[in-house]
Amino acid sequence: MTERRSWAEPWKIKMVEPITMTTREHRAAANLAAGFNTFLLASDDVYIDLLTDSGTSAMSENQWAGLMLGDEAYAGSRSFYHLVDAVAEVYGYEELVPTHQGRGAEHILSQILISEGDIIPGNMYFTTTKFHQEYAGGRFVDVIIDEAHDPASTHPFKGNVDLDKLAAVVDEFGAERIPYISVETNVNMAGGQPVSMANLAATYEYCHRHDILVMLDATRAVENAYFIQQREPGYAGKSIAEILPEICSYTDGATMSSKKDNLVNIGGFLALRDPELARKARALLVAFEGLHTYGGMAGRDMEALARGMREMVATDDHIRARIGQVHYLGRLINEAGIATVQPIGGHAVFIDAAAALPDMPRDHFPAQALTAAIYVDSGVRAMERGIVSAGRNPETGDHNRPKLELVRLTIPRRVYTQAHMDVVAESVAAVYEQRGQIKGLRFTYEPPELRFFQARFEEID
Ligand SMILES: *Cc1c(COP(=O)(O)O)cnc(C)c1O
């Protein structure tokens, strides 16, 4: 029996947005036109959009009110100072460099810290993060614990840094070739898996002994804080608002995609502790993003962001409902006998496509094929996170072959109801029943960079 969900969302709906109800015939044609890539579908052809939780949140009445109060001054906008105060209070960073979104911050950070030939260890890669590290001449090396690569492992903190792997990297390349380690909270590519506070503290201590900076990818740090509260000894009595700055205290700075935790549709920032580094970042900012008091954001965007940031930690109810909804969907899918990454993470349910389609060769892209099949079945839009997303090795030209071959069902914040989740679970179960009919895919177009966004495929007969 399903455990009783004895709570509901801490909000009610004030405005509704109609969504398209499509037919199977229509979806089959749309899938072909999109080359079996859900990134290439028009949203009008989508019923329930679980492509991403990026920029898809519903803003609150307070945030919408903030849009009207945004100060659009080119320099020294009041809304910028509101944002500076919010970042200092909520995350604890003093130096704020606003950017248009997360990758803008990653670009600036990589350019100011990485030299040709440098090594950047990280707890698994994220697509845009790794791109910017390589674009700046560096090379990413994975130092996440082995459990992260095993979808069945129920380790409570699968995002942890493996300090032995990190030490081996430092021994091999020398600390002077490692400007910083990139530590991601609630590791996206591992299935939204958290890092423990103890691991963050140990990583910071180790890195500081070796003069290596610790840069946080704080995109999902609030979700990570929730898992620390739920799972790590000593944190059950602390609020999310207390745990979050403690996470940041073990870092020298952070890149942030505010399109996730921060409950806005666009925005991001680079936060730093060292004023000298911040000065370098601002010098590049004016060339690539905008003046240092708006980065890539309008005044109204900064106002909504400052408010969203405070809202996400104002009480623990928001994050409990957010992750509760993800876990509700995960439980329904698992109860249908379908393997997912365990434990269910903070922002998405990741279906193990390699387990669902065990006879399909990885080079036929099982997760891409399963994602397309779910869309055709119900209009639910998911995303591939496997061999297609991993791209090619720049040296050998061969596919990178991650252990995980996943379909990601990502839940936007405060957007869909429990009934939508029921429909999603029913569709996934129906496709799983008929999985023998799913055919493998091959590229008809493969872009050189971040190929998963715009690649096109056809079925292999
Ligand atoms: C989304 C995301 C980014 C990139 O941010 P954008 O705002 O999409 O540019 C970086 N890191 C992680 C972990 C993310 O989820």
The ligand as a MOL file (V3000), in Angstrom:
LIG
                    3D

  0  0  0     0  0            999 V3000
M  V30 BEGIN CTAB
M  V30 COUNTS 15 15 0 0 0
M  V30 BEGIN ATOM
M  V30 1 C 21.5160 24.1260 -14.7570 0
M  V30 2 C 22.8140 23.8670 -14.1570 0
M  V30 3 C 23.9430 24.6200 -14.5120 0
M  V30 4 C 23.9280 25.6680 -15.6150 0
M  V30 5 O 23.0720 26.7000 -15.3430 0
M  V30 6 P 22.2290 27.4960 -16.4760 0
M  V30 7 O 21.4590 28.4780 -15.6940 0
M  V30 8 O 21.3920 26.4830 -17.1800 0
M  V30 9 O 23.2190 28.1200 -17.3880 0
M  V30 10 C 25.1220 24.3640 -13.8510 0
M  V30 11 N 25.2140 23.3980 -12.9240 0
M  V30 12 C 24.1670 22.6370 -12.5850 0
M  V30 13 C 24.3160 21.5880 -11.5510 0
M  V30 14 C 22.9380 22.8330 -13.1850 0
M  V30 15 O 21.9050 22.0640 -12.8650 0
M  V30 END ATOM
M  V30 BEGIN BOND
M  V30 1 1 1 2
M  V30 2 1 2 3
M  V30 3 2 2 14
M  V30 4 1 3 4
M  V30 5 2 3 10
M  V30 6 1 4 5
M  V30 7 1 5 6
M  V30 8 2 6 7
M  V30 9 1 6 8
M  V30 10 1 6 9
M  V30 11 1 10 11
M  V30 12 2 11 12
M  V30 13 1 12 13
M  V30 14 1 12 14
M  V30 15 1 14 15
M  V30 END BOND
M  V30 END CTAB
M  END
